[in-house]
Amino acid sequence: MKIPLNPDEKDPIWILFNKVLKVIDSITFQEELTRNGLKKIKNHQIMLKLVFIKYIF
């Protein structure tokens, strides 16, 4: 049985994860991905979010 994800907003890991998501969604980060020659920015953002979910949780 899998435990549902019920985040506690005071949990330091959850706070860190929210900050990382805000950085990944920022326009500055999108511009940095474009400067490095990546296309399909939205797909790369989704992949990065999944990687961070895997490592944090």
Secondary structure, DSSP 8 states (H G I E B T S, - for coil): --------TT-HHHHHHHHHHHHHHSHHHHHHHHHTT---HHHHHHHHHHHHHHHH-
